[in-house]
Amino acid sequence: MSYDLELINVGKVYDNGTPAVIDFNLIVNKGEFIAFLGPSGCGKTTTLRMIAGFESITSGDILIRGKVINDQPAEQRPTAMIFQNYALFPHMSVRENVRFGLDVKKIAKPERDAKVERILDKLGITDIGDHRPDRLSGGQKQRIALARALVVEPDILLLDEPLGALDANLRKSIQNELKLLQRRLGVTFVFVTHAQSEALALSDRIVVMNAGRIEQVSAPYELYTRPKTLFVAKFIGRNALIPGRVVAFEGGGVTLDTMFGQLVGSAHGQTPGVGDAASLAVPAEAIDVLPLETPLETIVATYGGPAIKARVESISQVGHIVQIAAAIGAEAPVLVEFHVDKYAGHFAERAEVLLAWRRDAATLVVH
Amino acid sequence: MESRLLKPILAVYVGLFLLFLYGPFIVLGILSFQQGPEGGPQFPIQEWSVFWYKHILGLAPPSRVSPLPIGISLTRSLTLAGMTMVTSTVLGVMAAQAFRRNFKGKSAAFYLIVLGMIVPGVLVGLGSALVATTTGLERHWYSTAFATHVVYTLPFAFLVMLAIFNRFDASVEEAAWSLGVPPATTFRKVTFPLIFPGVLSAMLFAFTLSYDEFSRTLFSSGREQTLPLAIYSTFAVEIHPNVFAFGVLTTLFSFALLTVYAILMTLSVRRAKRVAIQEAV
């Protein structure tokens, strides 16, 4: 059985010698929704453009459905791309835009027109079929771009920050539509974004990239709760990072010597060596804030480990969410978020508190 | 405060600019209505008449002033300008398209093309005449002169198209390719309609520059004269107001050309605006 898309040791070096993408390995199953996530300049768009055939690759292989397509020009690849600015043809009507990709294919006119009407109908843009794209709203343009790309029935749909130009509310609703559409059609989507909320909400798996390299490939929940690298821990969600040195590693659990004494976390598939510099990443949601006078036995009984001392630096409330920034020494303050109703008595600023979490919520991040 | 002073200064500046731009033409226009055939090319106007216009069109009674040899040379100049326009625009678009990518020797090629509008025209004309003589090539307006005209106007068409492509959003082309449309079809159906305003400008440049080209043509066109040469050779003997009348007619022709250009431009700029709106959203 072959996969829909395979990238094997793919690398890209620009003419001036700067590497854009380094040793990119990824295997995508049919019907998967993959997101490339990372800060701007991390190589995610370049990778997408290499799959589309707009950029050449310097090394490695790209396979679609088992066939190497390294040297195939863009128009011969079974991919279609959605652009951030939609890239609609301004001199054609909506219907002509959608029909354009079919015009060059040798299919009978009635069949072609039926396909166009079907996709217009599916995306709910039949009534604007004769309009020019210029005066239409961002959401409508987005649907036209989708219809235009999907009507040629690509194996893989590539989306380059497709929601970037939409306002927040519209983004949410199009985001949902996109997910439903992808489920219904069963087409493989590769989606580039710098917004983690989009990646976390939409994709089956997220490829986090930084400086041209893959940092981690994981399902959203796992990525959120189990970062593998320092970059991911800092980039995704809000993790408290406690630096230290590995002192013991056995049975998937790891013990770190930190400024707060010995703390335990999950190695989660990683195999650190004793003595390695590492950090424990604790998602902000997993951290509880306790009064300073809480007895140690209670804490150990509840959380399976000790708590660390912190000082409340600031408290802010956004709607029903309370955010506390707590200083834990030299490191950046830990941000803790919880529902307004979680703690009856609120904590005062500058108050000394304890921070505790279940020991398996902490993940080892090797430096 | 500043703008109170600035505005009148700018107004005077614009006034002077217009005066220098159109002053000669207005004088020329007035003198073209001089009485004929005795009236000379100077003030005062002895009597208003359209004699010289009739003279140009061959409707005036025969007189000591020989008719302007414009008929055949006008046809020549228009044909040459048309040929030059088409060739330079096609080459200019193609060259600018090539310059969208990086290739070895790109900047050398750029200066080589642009050199055509920088080198002194007399030298180019003389040079091409020498080359033609040495190689035994006959000089004609449609061969040697045509070549010098293309070399001269190509850089203008090229630079116009370079500027157009500079602002062109290439993602529409990529979108077409990714839909399975081959590059040639993409250029014809997507790129060309969108760069058409620029192509029009390049055509206008090439046409007008070739139409009144003098120095290069002087040496390279052989015996058959183009319009600017024909007019100049009548100056060499004696100037009559018929040249002015002809100047007025040519200018009116140029305005007609500009009007056509403006109409075509408005139509395609409307489209270009739509692109801009689409990009801005």
Interface residues (C-beta under 8 A of the other chain):
Chain A: D15 A52 G53 F54 P73 A74 E75 Q76 R77 T79 A80 M81 F83 N85 Y86 A87 L88 F89 P90 H91 F100 G101 D103 V104 K105 R132 P133 D134 R135 G138 K141 R148 A149 V152 L158 A165
Chain B: N102 D169 S171 V172 E174 A175 A176 W177 S178 L179 G180 V181 P182 P183 T185 T186 K189 V190 P193 L194 R271 R274 V275 I277 Q278 E279 V281
